[in-house]
């Protein structure tokens, strides 16, 4: 984690910003909860546990700065809540997401699935792509497994579910 914080510190310095203690606290929370797709309020509550003196406005400003510098990505899964996701180091593009419409789980796909699509768009429409985001909405493997288990149980007992 310390090496990532150092690299983020260098990125901030290269854009004439400092890694203040407040920014560092926010970055640490994002690193510690990298898989959780936290909202600004979630980040704030976790920062507040460690540094109660840091206010919500400071966390919001830090998240916006980190987004502007492409250290984090601001994402929305259609629920009206902006979430923050650390960009993978060295990644040319944002990673993709699978959002379960049953339980709300969000899984990530790290591989870039759109290289061929990008080439077509760039060539056909003379459009230089800088980034892309892809979110699939459906039913996750966990919910599908529960559904299958429930169907098996219903079939064994002779009951039917609607």
RODO-2510 file (C-alpha; in nm, 4 decimals, decimal comma):
residues 162
     n   res          X          Y          Z
     1     x     0,0000     0,0000     0,0000
     2     x     0,2836     0,2394     0,0833
     3     x     0,4284     0,2164    -0,2684
     4     x     0,0893     0,3049    -0,4184
     5     x     0,0565     0,6000    -0,1831
     6     x     0,4039     0,7159    -0,2926
     7     x     0,3030     0,6925    -0,6590
     8     x    -0,0185     0,8857    -0,5913
     9     x     0,1864     1,1451    -0,4030
    10     x     0,4106     1,1831    -0,7114
    11     x     0,1066     1,2149    -0,9379
    12     x    -0,0304     1,4906    -0,7160
    13     x     0,3076     1,6701    -0,7081
    14     x     0,3365     1,6523    -1,0877
    15     x     0,0069     1,8465    -1,1012
    16     x     0,1217     2,0973    -0,8347
    17     x    -0,0780     1,9444    -0,5492
    18     x     0,0398     1,8058    -0,2172
    19     x    -0,0614     1,4857    -0,0466
    20     x    -0,2020     1,6546     0,2616
    21     x    -0,2914     1,4415     0,5658
    22     x    -0,6596     1,4785     0,4725
    23     x    -0,5962     1,3583     0,1158
    24     x    -0,3790     1,0753     0,2412
    25     x    -0,6525     0,9604     0,4818
    26     x    -0,8991     0,9545     0,1904
    27     x    -0,6562     0,7656    -0,0361
    28     x    -0,5874     0,5100     0,2383
    29     x    -0,9609     0,4429     0,2799
    30     x    -0,9950     0,3929    -0,0958
    31     x    -0,6972     0,1550    -0,1007
    32     x    -0,8202    -0,0423     0,2014
    33     x    -1,1667    -0,0804     0,0450
    34     x    -1,0665    -0,1077    -0,3190
    35     x    -1,3264    -0,3700    -0,4103
    36     x    -1,6206    -0,1982    -0,2425
    37     x    -1,7156     0,0842    -0,4847
    38     x    -1,7662     0,3355    -0,2051
    39     x    -1,9867     0,6441    -0,2262
    40     x    -1,8508     0,9773    -0,1008
    41     x    -2,0535     0,9305     0,2172
    42     x    -1,9076     0,5813     0,2671
    43     x    -1,5562     0,7202     0,2224
    44     x    -1,6320     1,0025     0,4648
    45     x    -1,7627     0,7666     0,7361
    46     x    -1,4520     0,5466     0,7063
    47     x    -1,2179     0,8487     0,7056
    48     x    -1,4002     0,9902     1,0090
    49     x    -1,3324     0,6677     1,2053
    50     x    -0,9579     0,7293     1,1728
    51     x    -0,9500     1,1087     1,1530
    52     x    -1,2601     1,2624     1,3130
    53     x    -1,1375     1,6152     1,2384
    54     x    -1,1772     1,5689     0,8609
    55     x    -1,5069     1,7045     0,7299
    56     x    -1,7394     1,5805     0,4568
    57     x    -1,6597     1,8793     0,2309
    58     x    -1,2882     1,7955     0,2482
    59     x    -1,3558     1,4352     0,1480
    60     x    -1,5767     1,5523    -0,1427
    61     x    -1,3086     1,7973    -0,2631
    62     x    -1,0415     1,5275    -0,2368
    63     x    -1,2510     1,2769    -0,4337
    64     x    -1,3201     1,5357    -0,7043
    65     x    -0,9472     1,6225    -0,7275
    66     x    -0,8518     1,2540    -0,7483
    67     x    -1,1150     1,2086    -1,0200
    68     x    -0,9882     1,5097    -1,2126
    69     x    -0,6322     1,3703    -1,1980
    70     x    -0,7600     1,0263    -1,3110
    71     x    -0,6395     0,8580    -0,9928
    72     x    -0,9959     0,7461    -0,9220
    73     x    -1,2955     0,7026    -1,1481
    74     x    -1,6378     0,8348    -1,0558
    75     x    -1,8978     0,5792    -1,1551
    76     x    -2,2730     0,5414    -1,1336
    77     x    -2,4514     0,2079    -1,1536
    78     x    -2,7929     0,3557    -1,2277
    79     x    -2,8962     0,3948    -0,8645
    80     x    -2,8322     0,7700    -0,8509
    81     x    -2,5283     0,7316    -0,6240
    82     x    -2,1815     0,8282    -0,7437
    83     x    -1,9175     0,5794    -0,6385
    84     x    -1,5422     0,6024    -0,6475
    85     x    -1,3100     0,3400    -0,7824
    86     x    -0,9304     0,3558    -0,7780
    87     x    -0,7894     0,3259    -1,1263
    88     x    -0,5714     0,0209    -1,1751
    89     x    -0,2084     0,1200    -1,2067
    90     x    -0,0872     0,1046    -1,5628
    91     x    -0,4359     0,0359    -1,6982
    92     x    -0,5036     0,2049    -2,0300
    93     x    -0,8773     0,1940    -1,9639
    94     x    -1,1292     0,1816    -1,6877
    95     x    -1,2329    -0,1721    -1,5943
    96     x    -1,5808    -0,3088    -1,6572
    97     x    -1,8559    -0,3951    -1,4086
    98     x    -2,1252    -0,6575    -1,3664
    99     x    -2,4146    -0,5190    -1,1586
   100     x    -2,6640    -0,7679    -1,0163
   101     x    -3,0223    -0,6434    -1,0380
   102     x    -3,1276    -0,8956    -0,7704
   103     x    -2,8827    -0,8371    -0,4819
   104     x    -2,6973    -0,5232    -0,5957
   105     x    -2,3538    -0,6901    -0,5961
   106     x    -2,0931    -0,5336    -0,8229
   107     x    -1,8222    -0,7537    -0,9731
   108     x    -1,5315    -0,6302    -1,1830
   109     x    -1,3886    -0,7458    -1,5135
   110     x    -1,0252    -0,6390    -1,5390
   111     x    -0,9609    -0,7400    -1,8990
   112     x    -1,0365    -0,4935    -2,1770
   113     x    -1,3235    -0,6374    -2,3798
   114     x    -1,3646    -0,3453    -2,6182
   115     x    -1,0387    -0,3213    -2,8150
   116     x    -1,2028    -0,4321    -3,1413
   117     x    -1,5045    -0,2053    -3,0859
   118     x    -1,2726     0,0900    -3,0200
   119     x    -1,0833     0,0287    -3,3441
   120     x    -1,4104     0,0205    -3,5414
   121     x    -1,5394     0,3413    -3,3794
   122     x    -1,2090     0,5247    -3,4288
   123     x    -1,1801     0,4214    -3,7953
   124     x    -1,5423     0,4500    -3,9034
   125     x    -1,6257     0,7778    -3,7271
   126     x    -1,2780     0,9341    -3,7107
   127     x    -1,3109     0,9612    -3,3334
   128     x    -1,0157     0,9374    -3,0947
   129     x    -1,1218     0,7376    -2,7899
   130     x    -0,9578     0,8319    -2,4607
   131     x    -1,1452     0,5915    -2,2362
   132     x    -1,4592     0,3824    -2,2145
   133     x    -1,6842     0,2303    -1,9499
   134     x    -1,8966    -0,0771    -1,9770
   135     x    -2,1507    -0,1923    -1,7214
   136     x    -2,3578    -0,5061    -1,7606
   137     x    -2,6819    -0,5308    -1,5618
   138     x    -2,8122    -0,8797    -1,4923
   139     x    -2,8225    -1,1576    -1,2340
   140     x    -2,4954    -1,2560    -1,0670
   141     x    -2,3678    -1,6108    -1,0271
   142     x    -2,4537    -1,6065    -0,6552
   143     x    -2,8194    -1,5259    -0,7191
   144     x    -2,8339    -1,7762    -1,0060
   145     x    -2,6980    -2,0467    -0,7736
   146     x    -2,9601    -1,9614    -0,5092
   147     x    -3,2307    -1,9698    -0,7768
   148     x    -3,1108    -2,3111    -0,8983
   149     x    -3,1000    -2,4474    -0,5409
   150     x    -3,4503    -2,3134    -0,4751
   151     x    -3,5806    -2,4708    -0,7975
   152     x    -3,4251    -2,8066    -0,7021
   153     x    -3,5795    -2,7911    -0,3559
   154     x    -3,9218    -2,6994    -0,4998
   155     x    -3,9026    -2,9835    -0,7523
   156     x    -3,8083    -3,2315    -0,4793
   157     x    -4,0937    -3,1256    -0,2515
   158     x    -4,3464    -3,0915    -0,5308
   159     x    -4,4058    -2,7210    -0,4689
   160     x    -4,3827    -2,4519    -0,7286
   161     x    -4,2615    -2,0966    -0,6972
   162     x    -4,3718    -1,8109    -0,9151
***
